[in-house]
Amino acid sequence: MNDDFDSQRDALEELLKKYRPKWQLSALAWIDYDDVCQIIRFHIYKKWHLWDQRRPFKPWASMIISNQIKNLIRNKMEKKEGESF
């Protein structure tokens, strides 16, 4: 099996829609759903070479999606804590 990024685009879009209700985007008021999806798509594209194509795509992509959401929230919180008044 030698899938390229575009061959898994539909599966990725399905996962993004599936996980949307679970995202705590209220913690990310500065960013909307479309922006988050674009960040995730780009990150998966950059990490594509790390996917072991002998394994299922969706669990791998789900972990990346989850981690990216956590990273966005954490990075925003760290920035907010570092702001001076």
N, C-alpha and C positions, 0 to 999 in steps of 0.2 A: 504494500500500500504506500503510495506516495502522494498524499493530499497536499495541495497548496492552500494558502489562506483563503482564497476565493471559493474553494470547494466546500469550506466549512462556514461560510458567511451566514447561510440560513440558520444553521444550528446555533451560531453565536447570537444572532438576532433573537432567536427563540429564548435563549438563556437570559439575555438582557431584559426581555419583557417579563419573563417568569420571576426574576429576582427584584424587579422594580418596587413592588409593594413592601419588600423587606428592607429596602434602603432607608436609612435615616437621613433623608435629604434636608430635613429641617435643621440639622446640624451644619449643613452646607448651604446656607441661604444665599451665598454669593455665586452659586453655580446651579444650573438646572439639569434636568434629566438628559437632554440631548448632549450637553457638554460632558457629563459623566460618561455617557455611552461612547462618545468620541475618544475620551481619554483611555477608556478600557480597550476599545478596538485597536487604538494605536499601540498600546502596551502589549496586547496579545500578538499583534503583527511583529513587533520588535522581538518578542520571545518565541516566535514560531519555531525556530530551530531547536528549541529545548523540548518540544513536544515529542514524546516517543510514540510514533505513529502505529506501533503495535498495540497501543493501549487506546481506550475510548477517548474521544475528544471532549465530550461534555464534562466529565469529572475534572479533567485538567483545566478547562476553561472556567468552570464554576469556582475552582479554588483561586484562580487569578482574579476573577471578578470580585470575590469576597475580600481578598487581600487588598485590591486596589481601593475599594470603598473604605476599608479600615485605614489605609494609608492617607487617603484624602482627608478623612475626619481627623486623624492624628496630626497630620501636618498643619491643618488649619488651627487645631487647638494649641499646638506648640507655637505657632506664629502669634496667636492671640495672647498667649501667656507672656510672650517676649515683648509685646508692645509696651511702650512707655506712655504714661499719661501726663 
